[in-house]
Amino acid sequence: MASQENNDVEEKECVPPDCTGQTQPMPAEDYTHAQVQSQTHLDLMEEDKPLIPGVTVRAATPERLVHLCVESFGKDGRLVEDNEFPSVLFLMHKWFMTSDEMAEAYVDLYQSCSDTVACMKPGCNHRPSSIDCQIQIYKAKICYAVRFWISNFPVHFDLDHRLSTVVKRFANLVQCEGNLTLKQLIDLSKVPSYDWMRNMSVRNPSMRHNRKVSLVFNHLEPMELAEHLTYLEYKAFRRINFTDFKNYAVTASLKDNPKLERSIALFNGLSQWIQCMVLSKTTPQQRADVIVKFVNVAKKLRILQNFNTLMSVVGGLTHSALARLAKTNACIPSETQKTLMEFTELLSSNNNFSNYRKVFNQCCHFKIPILGVHLKDLILLHTALPDKVEGSLVNFRKMAQLSQTLKELTKLQNHDNIPVCANMDLVNTLRLSLDLHYTEDEIYELSLAREPRNSLSSPSTPTKPVVFADWLAGVSPPVPNTINKHVHDMVEAVFKNYDHDKDGFISHEEFESIAGNFPFIDSFCVLDADKDGMISKAEMKTYFIRANCHALRKCFKHDFHEITYFKPTFCIHCTGLLWGLIKQGWKCKDCGINAHKHCKDLVVMECRSKQHAACNRRQDSVTNGTPTQELTYSSKRKMSQRQKRNRVHQGTQTEEIYFMDYQMRNSHMNGDGEYYEEQGQLYDRLLKAEEARDKLMAENARLEAKLEASNDQIVTLKSHVGMIRKNTITFILEQMDALHIQRDTEV
């Protein structure tokens, strides 16, 4: 009761009575102070030690926050004492209310001005022409606040149709009062367009130029590659808006957050692409050269202050799939290893990424942050502090703390001129390269294929690198529409730069140059679906769209099954004879290679189907200038053995398999007119026989399973018959006993 009485007293003191005994509105100068005095414990809690200069509010109702924002502006429209309260409010308002709701609050305040603000000027008609009218001064402050909102956060008004509708209605209201000066303050006609934020990928018109640059990875300079990766990273980062940040901080989930998920997918895709580009090379020195190149790319990214892409590159290079390659790491120069170690330490998660935070805060001008680090800060703050206190008061201290992180992120998104000059053809090629999706298990298995495990090697399962952020896990591949668009753009770029005669086709030589950007891409003849010796746009688009469904396609996983051989057969791994009477070795059902039981897990040759392998056959009909038709039978046998040894050797290096010439796989006549069949033809006949036998064995196994099921059913039926017979006999005996009892009773 005492508290309520005090409230009444304070309210009476704040609103003095006039000569008639009725209360009158307060002048504009005294309004804020009076309201704070009367409602401090009702709708406002002040901060003892402000976190941000001028932001003395600890908690308040949304309506009270709007009032305080208006009072932050002077008569001339300038902020009072450089107050940062309006910036924090307009930046963070979406956390606790929608933008159109806040705009409606300003409209309501404008319309109720005459009820809350008193004009003490004698004979004032309160019209816009009255200079010293307190009501008009307060209305001007409201319009100054809305103008501040429009000037500092124009993206809100372009992307939010409901907000712009409310503000336009507000402008019409001001115009109807005849105050054209205030109407110009809240005019939205000069708000720039932000259509690029609505789309996942839009080409910036200012970046269109015809600067020539090679699309081939081997020809790209590290600085060029770093610039184009930075261009891709910044475009993805800039499209993430406040709502995306808030939704992830609140839910810690990427559901219904496509722009943020796209940025993370780009991060993961780059890390996996780096690993696959290294593992696509067959020798340790070649793999080391690729690693050195990517370390040089990391150096350039550090110069560009692109920390997010830098973390992706270093994360890929330090992944266990590459870190376990002892032979490869031995070929890396010590200077490169030292540089990689320095980057690893810079991006380490120790002490909450303290090294990165220190360096990042020292950087000026254009820079791209490690998004995962700052999003984790938002999650921690949201989890630690409630949105509301004292019932319905907005916890504005929490808003102020969150604003420090979000202000930094949004500020970095406003750089219109990035310090890179991108070639869109290379950008489109990189986009598709980074969209190819691989799994960690497949990449790690490829690593084991390149350098098999020994007693001192790393564990059998992949481990995450020390710089990889946990929040990146579980991101799905890009959606099909995005893939289709990137495939289309990449194909157009390839034909623009490599179809020199402009006939709409890519030759074998032209294809080989661009194929280096895509690890494990199939050979030319696979893309050449119609076998006309040229690749059309449609054929290339079809291949990449199909390949993207599962890029790696488990090409190092063989489907081995035990088999009995009817002729001498050699192991593809150790070239030793598969000996024994039955089930001498293991054969892959897909590619047909053979291996010992103890060798099958060590095979490092890609698993390519017979149909696929047949596409890769090369004509080798001339040796040392001598046509194969003129070779003797013994010469052909020797050449066949040499080709077999070459096939075994190169197969272990995961290179394309060489096959005998088509003519040598046909029947021939030797010099004496004797008919014979070449080894290749005999081998094909044996394969067909083995396939037929496999089918018969599979059919036999199916019939045996069916017979076993039938036998089980017969046993079940017999048991049922036995139970029925037993129950029937029991029932009959019980009935006979009942009849005997009845007869004895009658007697």
C-alpha positions in Angstrom: 0.0 0.0 0.0 2.8 2.4 0.9 4.4 1.7 -2.4 1.2 2.4 -4.3 0.7 5.7 -2.4 4.3 6.8 -3.3 3.5 6.0 -6.9 0.4 8.2 -6.8 2.4 11.0 -5.2 5.1 10.8 -7.8 2.6 10.8 -10.6 0.9 13.9 -9.3 4.3 15.6 -9.0 5.1 14.7 -12.6 1.8 16.0 -14.0 0.9 19.3 -12.3 -2.8 20.5 -12.2 -3.9 23.6 -14.1 -6.2 26.4 -12.8 -9.2 24.2 -13.1 -7.8 21.5 -11.0 -7.2 19.1 -14.0 -3.9 17.7 -14.8 -2.1 18.9 -17.9 0.6 17.3 -20.1 4.2 18.1 -19.4 6.4 20.2 -21.6 8.7 18.2 -23.9 11.9 19.2 -22.0 10.5 17.7 -18.7 8.7 14.7 -20.2 11.5 12.2 -20.1 12.7 13.1 -16.7 9.1 12.9 -15.3 8.4 9.6 -16.9 11.7 8.2 -15.6 10.8 9.4 -12.1 7.3 7.9 -12.1 8.0 4.7 -13.9 11.5 3.7 -13.0 10.4 0.7 -11.1 7.5 -0.1 -13.5 8.9 -0.1 -17.0 12.6 0.9 -16.7 15.7 -0.4 -14.9 18.8 1.7 -15.2 22.4 0.4 -15.5 24.9 1.3 -12.8 27.9 0.7 -15.0 27.0 1.1 -18.7 28.5 -1.5 -21.0 28.3 0.9 -23.9 28.6 4.7 -23.6 25.2 6.3 -23.3 23.4 3.0 -23.0 22.2 3.3 -19.4 19.2 1.1 -19.7 19.4 -2.3 -18.1 15.8 -3.4 -18.8 12.6 -1.8 -20.1 9.4 -2.4 -21.9 9.5 -2.0 -25.7 7.3 1.1 -25.5 9.7 2.6 -23.0 12.7 1.9 -25.3 11.0 3.7 -28.1 10.5 6.8 -25.8 14.1 6.7 -24.8 15.3 6.5 -28.4 13.3 9.6 -29.3 14.8 11.5 -26.4 18.3 10.6 -27.6 17.9 13.3 -30.3 18.1 17.0 -29.9 16.0 19.7 -31.6 18.5 19.8 -34.5 18.3 16.0 -35.1 21.7 15.3 -33.7 22.4 12.6 -31.0 22.6 14.0 -27.5 26.2 13.5 -26.3 26.9 10.9 -29.1 24.5 8.5 -27.5 24.8 5.0 -28.9 21.4 3.9 -27.6 19.6 4.3 -30.9 22.2 2.3 -32.7 21.9 -0.6 -30.3 18.1 -0.5 -30.3 17.7 -0.4 -34.1 20.3 -3.1 -34.5 18.9 -5.5 -31.9 15.1 -4.8 -32.0 14.4 -7.9 -34.1 15.6 -10.0 -31.1 12.4 -9.1 -29.2 10.0 -7.5 -31.7 9.4 -7.3 -35.4 10.4 -4.2 -37.4 6.9 -3.3 -38.4 5.8 -3.5 -34.7 8.6 -1.0 -33.8 7.5 1.3 -36.7 3.9 1.1 -35.5 5.2 2.2 -32.0 6.7 5.3 -33.5 3.5 6.0 -35.5 1.4 5.6 -32.3 3.7 7.9 -30.4 3.5 10.5 -33.1 -0.3 10.4 -33.2 -0.6 10.7 -29.4 1.9 13.6 -29.0 -0.7 16.1 -28.1 -1.8 13.9 -25.2 1.6 13.3 -23.7 3.5 16.6 -24.4 2.2 20.0 -23.4 3.0 23.2 -25.2 3.5 26.1 -22.8 3.7 28.7 -25.5 0.8 31.2 -25.1 -1.6 31.2 -28.1 0.2 28.4 -29.9 -1.9 26.7 -32.6 0.4 23.7 -32.6 0.8 23.8 -36.4 4.0 22.8 -38.3 4.8 26.5 -38.9 5.1 27.1 -35.1 8.8 27.0 -34.4 8.8 26.9 -30.6 5.8 24.5 -30.3 6.8 21.7 -27.9 4.5 19.3 -29.7 6.1 20.0 -33.1 9.5 19.7 -31.5 8.7 16.3 -30.1 7.2 15.1 -33.5 10.4 16.2 -35.2 12.4 14.1 -32.7 10.3 11.1 -33.7 11.0 11.7 -37.3 14.7 12.2 -36.6 14.7 8.8 -34.9 13.1 7.1 -37.9 15.5 8.9 -40.3 18.4 7.6 -38.2 17.0 4.1 -38.6 16.6 4.5 -42.4 20.1 6.0 -42.8 22.0 3.5 -40.7 20.0 0.3 -41.5 18.5 0.8 -45.0 18.6 -3.0 -45.6 15.7 -3.3 -43.1 13.4 -1.2 -45.3 14.3 -2.8 -48.6 14.0 -6.4 -47.5 11.0 -6.1 -45.1 7.9 -5.2 -47.1 5.7 -4.8 -44.1 8.1 -2.3 -42.5 8.3 -0.2 -45.6 4.5 -0.2 -45.8 4.2 1.2 -42.2 6.8 3.9 -42.9 5.1 4.9 -46.1 1.8 5.2 -44.2 3.6 7.2 -41.6 4.9 9.6 -44.3 1.4 10.1 -45.7 0.2 10.9 -42.2 2.9 13.6 -41.8 2.1 15.0 -45.2 -1.6 15.2 -44.4 -0.7 17.4 -41.5 1.1 19.8 -43.9 4.6 19.2 -42.5 6.5 18.5 -45.7 9.9 19.0 -44.0 9.3 16.1 -41.6 7.9 14.0 -44.5 11.2 14.3 -46.3 13.0 12.9 -43.2 11.2 9.6 -43.5 11.2 9.3 -47.3 12.2 5.8 -48.5 12.7 6.7 -52.1 16.5 6.9 -51.7 16.9 3.5 -50.0 19.2 1.4 -52.1 18.2 -2.0 -53.4 19.5 -5.2 -51.7 18.1 -7.7 -54.2 21.5 -9.6 -54.1 20.7 -10.6 -50.5 17.5 -12.3 -51.5 19.3 -14.7 -53.9 21.9 -17.3 -53.1 24.2 -16.3 -55.9 24.1 -13.1 -58.0 26.9 -11.7 -60.1 27.9 -8.2 -59.1 27.7 -6.0 -62.2 30.7 -4.0 -61.1 32.9 -7.1 -61.3 32.1 -7.9 -65.0 35.2 -7.6 -67.0 37.1 -9.7 -69.5 40.4 -10.2 -67.7 42.0 -13.3 -69.0 42.9 -15.9 -66.4 43.6 -19.6 -66.7 41.0 -21.9 -65.2 43.5 -24.7 -64.7 44.6 -25.4 -61.2 48.2 -26.2 -62.1 48.5 -22.8 -63.9 46.9 -20.7 -61.2 49.1 -18.5 -59.0 48.5 -18.8 -55.3 47.5 -15.1 -55.1 44.9 -15.6 -57.9 43.4 -18.6 -56.2 43.4 -16.8 -52.8 41.6 -13.8 -54.3 38.9 -15.8 -56.0 38.3 -17.9 -52.9 38.0 -14.6 -50.9 35.5 -13.3 -53.5 33.4 -16.4 -53.0 33.7 -16.3 -49.2 32.7 -12.6 -49.0 29.7 -13.0 -51.3 28.4 -15.9 -49.1 29.2 -14.0 -45.8 27.6 -10.7 -47.0 24.2 -12.4 -47.7 23.8 -13.6 -44.1 21.4 -11.2 -42.4 20.6 -10.4 -38.7 17.7 -12.9 -38.7 20.0 -15.7 -39.8 22.4 -14.9 -37.0 19.7 -14.7 -34.5 18.0 -18.0 -35.5 21.3 -19.9 -35.3 22.1 -18.3 -31.9 18.7 -19.3 -30.5 18.3 -22.7 -32.0 21.9 -23.8 -32.7 20.5 -25.4 -35.8 20.8 -24.7 -39.5 17.2 -25.7 -40.2 15.5 -23.2 -42.4 18.7 -21.1 -42.6 19.9 -21.6 -46.2 22.2 -18.6 -46.4 24.2 -19.6 -43.4 24.2 -23.2 -44.4 25.5 -22.1 -47.8 28.4 -20.4 -46.2 29.2 -23.4 -44.1 28.9 -25.7 -47.1 31.4 -23.5 -48.9 33.8 -23.9 -45.9 33.5 -27.6 -45.8 33.7 -28.0 -49.6 37.0 -26.1 -49.8 38.5 -28.2 -47.0 37.4 -31.5 -48.7 38.5 -30.2 -52.1 42.0 -29.5 -50.8 42.2 -33.0 -49.4 41.0 -34.6 -52.6 43.3 -32.5 -54.8 46.2 -33.8 -52.7 45.1 -37.4 -52.7 44.4 -37.4 -56.4 48.1 -37.4 -57.0 49.8 -40.8 -57.2 53.3 -40.1 -55.9 54.4 -38.6 -52.6 56.3 -35.8 -54.3 53.3 -34.8 -56.4 51.1 -34.7 -53.3 53.7 -32.6 -51.4 53.8 -30.1 -54.3 50.0 -29.6 -54.0 50.3 -29.1 -50.3 53.1 -26.5 -50.8 50.8 -24.7 -53.2 47.9 -24.6 -50.8 50.2 -23.4 -48.0 51.2 -20.5 -50.3 47.5 -19.8 -50.9 47.1 -19.7 -47.1 49.8 -17.0 -46.9 48.0 -14.9 -49.4 44.7 -15.4 -47.5 46.4 -14.1 -44.4 47.5 -11.0 -46.3 44.0 -10.5 -47.5 42.8 -10.9 -43.9 40.4 -13.6 -44.9 40.4 -15.7 -41.7 37.4 -17.9 -42.5 38.9 -19.3 -45.7 42.3 -19.5 -44.1 40.8 -21.7 -41.4 39.2 -23.9 -44.1 42.5 -24.3 -46.0 44.5 -25.0 -42.9 41.8 -27.3 -41.6 42.0 -29.3 -44.8 45.8 -29.5 -44.8 45.9 -30.6 -41.1 43.2 -33.2 -41.4 44.1 -36.7 -40.4 43.6 -37.9 -44.0 46.7 -35.9 -45.0 48.5 -35.7 -41.7 49.0 -39.5 -41.7 50.8 -39.5 -45.1 54.4 -40.0 -43.8 56.0 -40.3 -47.2 54.2 -37.2 -48.5 55.1 -35.2 -45.4 58.7 -36.2 -45.8 58.8 -34.5 -49.2 57.4 -31.2 -47.9 60.1 -28.5 -47.3 60.8 -27.6 -43.7 59.9 -23.9 -44.4 56.5 -24.9 -45.6 55.9 -27.2 -42.6 57.0 -24.3 -40.3 54.5 -22.0 -41.9 51.7 -24.5 -41.7 52.5 -25.0 -38.0 52.3 -21.2 -37.4 48.9 -21.0 -39.1 47.7 -23.9 -37.0 48.8 -22.2 -33.8 47.1 -18.9 -34.9 43.8 -20.6 -35.5 43.9 -23.0 -32.6 40.9 -23.2 -30.3 43.0 -22.9 -27.2 41.9 -20.3 -24.7 38.7 -19.7 -26.7 40.7 -18.8 -29.9 42.7 -16.2 -28.1 45.4 -16.0 -30.7 43.0 -15.5 -33.5 40.9 -12.9 -31.6 44.1 -10.8 -30.8 45.2 -10.8 -34.4 41.7 -10.2 -35.8 41.2 -7.1 -33.5 44.4 -5.6 -34.7 43.4 -5.9 -38.3 41.8 -2.9 -40.0 39.7 -2.2 -43.1 38.5 -5.2 -45.1 38.6 -8.5 -43.2 36.5 -11.7 -43.1 36.0 -13.3 -39.6 35.9 -16.9 -38.7 32.1 -17.1 -38.6 32.0 -20.1 -36.3 33.9 -18.4 -33.5 31.6 -15.4 -33.4 28.4 -17.4 -33.7 29.6 -19.4 -30.7 29.9 -16.2 -28.8 26.2 -15.4 -29.7 25.1 -18.8 -28.5 27.0 -18.5 -25.2 25.5 -15.1 -24.5 22.0 -16.2 -25.4 22.3 -19.3 -23.2 23.7 -17.4 -20.2 21.3 -14.4 -20.2 17.5 -14.4 -20.4 15.6 -12.3 -22.9 13.2 -10.9 -20.3 13.7 -9.9 -16.7 11.2 -8.8 -14.0 8.4 -10.4 -15.9 8.0 -8.5 -19.2 10.9 -6.1 -19.3 13.3 -6.6 -22.2 16.8 -7.5 -20.9 18.5 -4.6 -22.7 21.9 -5.3 -21.1 21.8 -8.6 -23.0 21.0 -6.7 -26.2 23.9 -4.4 -25.6 26.3 -7.4 -25.2 25.0 -9.2 -28.2 25.2 -6.0 -30.2 29.0 -5.8 -29.8 29.4 -9.1 -31.8 26.6 -8.4 -34.3 27.7 -4.8 -34.9 31.2 -6.1 -35.8 29.7 -8.7 -38.2 27.2 -6.3 -39.9 29.9 -3.7 -40.2 32.2 -6.1 -42.0 29.3 -6.9 -44.4 29.1 -3.3 -45.6 32.3 -3.2 -47.5 31.3 -2.4 -51.1 34.8 -2.5 -52.5 36.6 -5.7 -51.7 40.4 -5.7 -52.4 40.2 -8.4 -55.1 39.5 -8.5 -58.8 37.7 -11.7 -59.7 37.2 -13.4 -63.0 33.7 -14.8 -63.1 34.7 -17.8 -65.3 37.2 -18.9 -62.7 34.7 -18.2 -59.9 32.1 -20.4 -61.6 34.6 -23.2 -62.0 35.6 -23.0 -58.4 32.0 -23.0 -57.3 31.4 -26.3 -58.9 34.7 -27.8 -57.7 33.8 -26.9 -54.1 30.2 -28.2 -54.4 31.4 -31.7 -55.1 30.5 -33.6 -51.9 32.7 -36.2 -50.2 32.4 -37.9 -46.9 35.2 -38.1 -44.3 35.2 -41.9 -44.4 35.7 -42.0 -48.2 38.5 -39.4 -48.1 40.2 -41.3 -45.3 39.9 -44.6 -47.2 41.5 -42.9 -50.2 44.3 -41.8 -47.9 44.8 -45.4 -46.8 44.9 -46.5 -50.5 47.7 -44.0 -51.2 49.8 -44.9 -48.2 48.6 -48.2 -46.6 48.6 -48.4 -42.9 51.5 -50.0 -41.0 52.1 -50.9 -37.4 53.1 -47.3 -36.5 50.5 -45.5 -38.6 47.5 -43.4 -37.5 44.2 -44.9 -36.2 41.7 -46.5 -38.6 39.1 -43.8 -38.3 39.5 -40.2 -39.4 40.0 -37.5 -36.8 39.2 -33.8 -37.1 42.0 -31.3 -37.3 42.8 -29.0 -34.5 41.4 -25.9 -36.3 38.1 -27.4 -37.4 35.1 -25.9 -35.7 32.5 -28.3 -34.3 29.6 -26.2 -35.6 30.5 -27.2 -39.2 29.4 -30.8 -38.8 26.3 -32.2 -40.3 25.9 -29.8 -43.2 24.1 -31.3 -46.1 25.3 -30.9 -49.7 24.1 -27.9 -51.7 20.5 -28.2 -53.0 20.0 -29.5 -56.6 19.0 -26.1 -57.9 22.2 -24.6 -56.7 24.2 -27.5 -58.2 22.4 -27.1 -61.5 23.1 -23.4 -61.7 26.8 -23.8 -60.8 27.2 -26.7 -63.4 25.6 -24.4 -66.0 27.9 -21.5 -65.2 31.0 -23.7 -65.1 30.2 -25.4 -68.4 29.7 -22.0 -70.1 33.0 -20.8 -68.7 34.8 -23.9 -70.0 33.4 -23.5 -73.5 34.1 -19.8 -73.5 37.8 -20.2 -72.6 38.7 -23.6 -74.2 36.5 -24.0 -77.2 38.9 -22.1 -79.4 37.2 -22.8 -82.7 33.8 -22.0 -81.2 32.2 -25.2 -82.7 30.4 -26.0 -79.5 32.6 -29.0 -78.6 35.6 -29.7 -76.4 38.3 -31.9 -77.7 40.4 -34.4 -75.7 43.3 -32.1 -75.2 41.1 -29.2 -74.1 39.3 -31.5 -71.7 42.5 -32.7 -70.0 43.4 -29.1 -69.1 40.3 -28.3 -67.2 39.8 -31.8 -65.7 42.7 -31.1 -63.2 40.3 -29.0 -61.1 38.1 -32.0 -60.3 39.7 -34.9 -58.4 38.8 -38.4 -59.6 36.9 -37.1 -62.7 36.3 -39.9 -65.2 38.1 -40.1 -68.5 37.3 -38.3 -71.7 35.4 -41.2 -73.2 33.0 -41.4 -70.3 31.9 -37.8 -70.7 31.7 -38.4 -74.5 28.4 -40.3 -74.2 27.7 -40.5 -78.0 31.3 -41.6 -78.8 31.9 -39.0 -81.5 35.3 -37.9 -80.1 34.0 -34.6 -78.8 32.2 -33.4 -75.7 29.2 -31.2 -76.1 27.7 -28.8 -73.5 24.8 -31.2 -72.9 27.1 -34.1 -72.3 29.3 -32.2 -69.9 26.3 -30.8 -67.9 24.8 -34.2 -67.7 28.0 -35.8 -66.4 28.6 -33.2 -63.7 25.0 -33.1 -62.4 25.1 -36.9 -62.2 28.6 -37.0 -60.7 27.7 -34.5 -58.0 25.1 -36.8 -56.5 28.0 -38.7 -55.1 31.4 -37.4 -56.3 33.7 -40.0 -55.0 31.4 -42.9 -55.7 33.5 -45.1 -53.5 35.9 -45.7 -56.4 38.5 -47.3 -54.2 36.0 -49.9 -52.7 36.0 -53.2 -54.5 33.2 -55.8 -54.1 35.4 -58.8 -53.6 34.0 -62.4 -53.4 35.8 -65.7 -53.1 36.1 -67.6 -56.3 37.7 -70.8 -57.9 39.9 -70.2 -61.0 40.2 -72.7 -63.8 43.5 -71.3 -65.2 46.6 -69.8 -63.8 45.7 -66.3 -62.4 47.9 -63.7 -60.8 47.3 -61.2 -58.0 46.8 -57.6 -59.1 48.7 -56.4 -56.0 51.7 -58.6 -55.5 51.6 -60.2 -59.0 52.0 -63.6 -57.3 50.2 -66.8 -58.5 46.8 -67.5 -57.0 47.5 -71.2 -56.1 45.3 -73.9 -54.6 42.7 -76.4 -55.8 39.5 -74.5 -55.1 38.7 -70.9 -54.0 42.2 -69.8 -54.8 41.6 -66.0 -54.5 39.2 -63.1 -54.4 37.6 -61.4 -57.4 35.9 -58.0 -57.7 32.4 -58.3 -59.1 32.6 -54.8 -60.5 36.0 -54.4 -62.2 37.1 -58.1 -62.3 40.5 -57.8 -60.7 41.9 -60.7 -58.7 43.9 -60.8 -55.5 45.0 -63.0 -52.6 43.0 -63.0 -49.5 45.8 -61.1 -47.6 46.3 -58.7 -50.5 42.7 -57.6 -51.3 42.6 -55.0 -48.6 45.8 -53.5 -49.8 44.7 -52.9 -53.4 45.0 -49.2 -54.4 43.6 -49.5 -57.9 40.3 -47.7 -58.7 37.3 -49.9 -59.0 36.0 -49.3 -62.5 33.3 -51.4 -64.1 34.2 -53.5 -67.1 32.1 -51.2 -69.3 33.9 -48.2 -67.9 37.3 -49.8 -68.3 36.4 -50.7 -71.9 35.9 -47.0 -72.6 39.5 -46.3 -71.5 41.2 -48.7 -73.9 43.9 -47.2 -76.0 45.0 -48.4 -79.3 48.5 -49.7 -79.2 48.6 -51.5 -82.5 52.0 -50.2 -83.6 55.2 -50.9 -81.6 58.5 -49.5 -82.7 57.0 -48.6 -86.0 56.0 -52.2 -86.8 52.3 -53.0 -87.5 50.8 -55.6 -85.2 49.6 -57.6 -88.3 53.2 -58.3 -89.2 54.2 -59.7 -85.8 54.9 -63.3 -85.4 53.0 -65.5 -82.9 55.9 -65.5 -80.4 56.4 -61.8 -80.7 52.7 -61.2 -79.9 53.0 -63.5 -76.9 56.0 -61.5 -75.6 54.2 -58.2 -76.2 51.1 -59.5 -74.4 53.2 -60.5 -71.4 54.9 -57.0 -71.3 51.5 -55.3 -71.5 50.3 -57.5 -68.6 53.2 -56.4 -66.5 52.6 -52.8 -67.4 48.9 -53.1 -66.5 49.8 -54.5 -63.1 52.4 -51.9 -62.4 50.3 -48.9 -63.5 47.2 -50.3 -61.8 49.0 -50.1 -58.4 49.6 -46.4 -59.1 45.8 -45.8 -59.8 46.5 -44.7 -63.4 44.3 -45.6 -66.3 44.6 -49.3 -67.3 46.1 -50.0 -70.7 44.4 -52.7 -72.8 45.5 -54.6 -75.8 44.6 -53.4 -79.2 41.2 -54.4 -80.5 42.7 -56.3 -83.4 44.9 -58.3 -81.1 41.8 -59.4 -79.2 40.4 -61.0 -82.3 41.2 -64.4 -83.8 44.4 -64.6 -85.9 46.3 -67.0 -88.2 50.0 -67.6 -87.6 52.5 -68.0 -90.3 51.7 -71.7 -90.7 48.0 -71.0 -91.2 47.3 -72.4 -87.7 44.3 -70.8 -86.0 44.7 -69.4 -82.4 42.9 -67.0 -80.0 44.7 -64.2 -78.3 44.9 -64.1 -74.5 42.5 -61.1 -74.3 39.8 -63.0 -76.1 40.3 -66.1 -74.0 40.1 -63.9 -70.9 36.8 -62.3 -72.0 35.4 -65.8 -72.7 36.5 -66.9 -69.2 34.9 -63.8 -67.7 31.6 -64.6 -69.4 31.8 -68.2 -68.2 32.5 -67.1 -64.7 29.7 -64.6 -64.8 27.3 -67.3 -66.0 28.6 -69.6 -63.2 28.1 -66.9 -60.7 24.5 -66.4 -61.8 23.8 -70.1 -61.6 25.4 -70.2 -58.1 23.3 -67.3 -57.1 20.1 -69.0 -58.5 21.1 -72.2 -56.7 21.6 -70.3 -53.4 18.2 -68.7 -53.9 16.5 -72.1 -54.5 18.3 -73.6 -51.5 17.0 -70.8 -49.3 13.6 -71.3 -50.7 13.8 -75.1 -50.1 15.0 -74.4 -46.5 12.1 -72.1 -45.9 9.7 -74.7 -47.3 11.1 -77.3 -45.0 10.7 -75.0 -42.0 7.1 -74.5 -43.0 6.5 -78.2 -43.3 7.9 -78.8 -39.8 5.7 -76.0 -38.4 2.6 -77.5 -40.1 3.5 -80.9 -38.7 3.8 -79.5 -35.2 0.4 -77.8 -35.7 -1.2 -81.1 -36.9 0.2 -82.9 -33.8 -1.2 -80.2 -31.5 -4.6 -80.4 -33.2 -4.6 -84.2 -32.9 -3.7 -84.0 -29.3 -6.3 -81.5 -28.5 -9.0 -83.4 -30.5 -8.2 -86.7 -28.6 -8.4 -84.8 -25.3 -11.7 -83.2 -26.2 -13.2 -86.6 -27.2 -12.0 -88.2 -23.9 -13.5 -85.4 -21.9 -16.8 -85.8 -23.7 -16.8 -89.6 -23.1 -16.1 -89.0 -19.4 -19.0 -86.5 -19.3 -21.4 -89.1 -20.8 -20.3 -91.8 -18.3 -20.9 -89.4 -15.4 -24.3 -88.5 -16.8 -25.3 -92.2 -17.3 -24.1 -93.0 -13.7 -26.2 -90.2 -12.4 -29.3 -91.4 -14.2 -28.9 -94.8 -12.9 
